[in-house]
Amino acid sequence: MKKQGMRRQLLGTIVSNKMDKTVVVMVERMVKHKFYHKYVRRRSKFSSHDENNACQIGDKVLITESRPLSRSKRWRVSKIVQKAI
């Protein structure tokens, strides 16, 4: 029997919800610069599956890694942490 590992989870903000059942989530992380030893903000965008179209632009969400759902979607929205005002 094969054990399934922990799936990655990321916290990000929704920047687009124009597609059906899909949202674009921007995840920010801080990386230390090799030469200047200063922390730099890096951003990545992930297409995520939103089954009920519940997410709005500005919401903070937790996304979880999943099997490929389409050409660009490999993540699912698992929880809405904070709704946009």
C-alpha positions in Angstrom: 0.0 0.0 0.0 1.3 3.4 -1.0 1.2 6.3 1.4 0.1 9.7 0.1 2.3 12.6 1.1 1.1 16.0 2.4 -0.1 18.3 -0.4 1.3 21.8 -0.5 -0.9 24.6 0.7 -0.4 28.3 0.0 -2.1 31.5 1.2 -2.9 34.2 -1.4 -5.2 36.9 -2.7 -7.7 36.5 -5.5 -6.8 38.9 -8.4 -9.3 37.6 -11.0 -12.6 35.7 -11.0 -13.8 36.3 -14.6 -13.7 32.6 -15.6 -16.3 30.0 -14.7 -15.2 27.9 -11.7 -11.7 29.3 -11.9 -9.9 32.0 -10.0 -6.4 33.5 -10.3 -4.6 33.6 -6.9 -1.5 35.7 -6.3 0.8 34.4 -3.7 3.5 36.6 -2.2 6.7 35.4 -0.6 9.8 37.0 0.9 13.2 35.9 -0.5 16.6 37.1 0.8 18.8 38.6 -1.9 22.1 36.7 -2.2 24.3 39.8 -2.6 22.5 42.6 -0.8 21.1 40.4 2.1 17.8 42.3 1.8 14.4 40.7 1.7 12.7 41.1 -1.7 9.0 40.4 -2.4 8.3 37.8 -5.0 4.9 37.1 -6.5 3.4 34.1 -8.3 0.0 33.6 -9.9 -1.8 30.3 -9.7 -5.1 29.3 -11.5 -7.2 27.5 -9.0 -10.5 25.6 -9.1 -13.4 27.3 -7.4 -16.3 24.8 -7.6 -19.2 27.1 -6.4 -17.9 30.4 -7.8 -17.9 31.6 -4.2 -14.7 33.7 -4.4 -14.6 37.4 -5.1 -11.6 39.7 -6.0 -9.6 40.6 -2.9 -10.5 37.5 -0.9 -7.7 35.8 1.0 -7.8 32.1 0.3 -6.0 28.9 1.1 -5.2 26.8 -2.0 -4.2 23.2 -2.0 -2.2 21.3 -4.6 -4.2 18.7 -6.6 -4.1 16.6 -9.7 -4.2 18.5 -13.1 -7.8 19.7 -13.7 -7.0 21.5 -17.0 -4.1 22.8 -18.9 -3.3 25.5 -16.4 -5.2 24.4 -13.2 -3.3 22.3 -10.6 -4.7 23.9 -7.4 -8.0 24.0 -5.6 -9.5 26.7 -3.3 -9.8 24.8 -0.1 -10.9 27.6 2.2 -11.8 31.3 2.1 -9.8 32.7 5.0 -11.0 36.3 4.8 -13.7 37.9 2.6 -12.9 41.2 0.8 -14.7 44.3 2.2 
